[in-house]
Amino acid sequence: MKLRRLRHLHSWLRCRRRRWLERRLQPKAGALVVNLDNLGDFILFSPLVHRLRPQLAGPLALLCRADTRPLASMLPGLDSVWQYGRCEPAALPASEELKLFLKHEPLLAQLAGQRFRLGFSVSTNAFNASLGNLLLDWLGCEMRVGFALGNFQDRLTHRLEVRSELHWTENYLRLLGPLGLPGDYQCPRLEPGHQQALLARDHRPCVGLQPGGRQYSVERRWPIERFVRLGQALLQQGFQLVLLGNAADSVRCAALADGLEGQATNLCGATSLGALASLLAQLDGLVCNDGGVLHLAAAVGCPRIVALFGPTSARRLMPRASHPDQHWRSLESGLDCAPCVAETFPLECRRGEQVCLHVRDVADVLRALQLPPARPT
């Protein structure tokens, strides 16, 4: 009995050793792209996948966060998508703890078996960039390209400075420079696919309003009372309105819905990311703040977009239309202190009282939207 077990163990060990040798002798191929950033940054980087895919002979894989993984299914050209359980920077402050975390992450064993030749760390958050830099080195990618951000920059074979005069998408595409590929701007493009309709459309043109957005130490959201006045003006002109956002925007969307006396459909927090993308593609127009919804709407081809910018830069963040039928406009304050948000967010407004989002009125938005009045209901 013992002899049979020993023979079985010996056979099992020989099989494991053969598989290990085959994997080690297998030539490296393909590329892994690591993006652990949020929704808007994920969409801004997506043209890198479009431009890299035709030039790559091997597989193209993506490692992303759980909340952005639905977007990966809308991104043509990817062969595989790996989901990373994101940790907050406060949970892993030291480099030694990062190394320990990487050593015990089960996902990494699967990634190591893929033997990628190229690696791109495209995160623009310093902590996420540090994690991406270390990960590509740990996986043994021969060429490791990323931004000069965070720690472990020495683990990259090619590191590029972020250029503040360029659009963020152009900065992402510059990461392909070591491969000899151009870095000129390309509009992000996602394919949402078919989703169940959540909005009952009638004969009226439909305009989406997105009053929320991520809240930072400085405000990036147009005042809610102006969204109410804008909604009232659009209703008087005969438009159908839908309110959009995630669960974090529910308070602002509820206040907007109350101000419009129930005449708008409030879908805030009621849509998955895929359903939101499909809905944005069906709208006739969108008015939003600077944030992820803006980039998602542009990527799925919403024909008319008006985005309100305060402390952030429309020149660096506003999507650029690539088709004559795309009417995309950004509204900035025109103040000499704006934009004030560059690579890091200030703790407070430098003027002492933030007024950049109060400069633009409802009339400015209506002029920028340029939607002909619909027939009154």
Secondary structure, DSSP 8 states (H G I E B T S, - for coil): -HHHHHHHHHHHHHHHHHHHHHHHHS---SEEEEE---HHHHHHHTHHHHHHGGG-SS-EEEEEETTTHHHHTTSTT-SEEEEE----GGG--SHHHHHHHHHT-HHHHHHHTT--SEEEE---SHHHHHHHHHHHHHHT-SEEEEES-SS-GGG-SEEE---TTS-HHHHHHGGGGGGT------------------S---SS-EEEEE------SS--S--HHHHHHHHHHHHHTT-EEEE---GGGHHHHHHHHHHTTT-SEE-TT-S-HHHHHHHHHH-SEEEEESSHHHHHHHHTT-SEEEEE-SSS-HHHHS----STT-EEEEE----TT----SSS--SS-TTSS--TTTS--HHHHHHHH--------
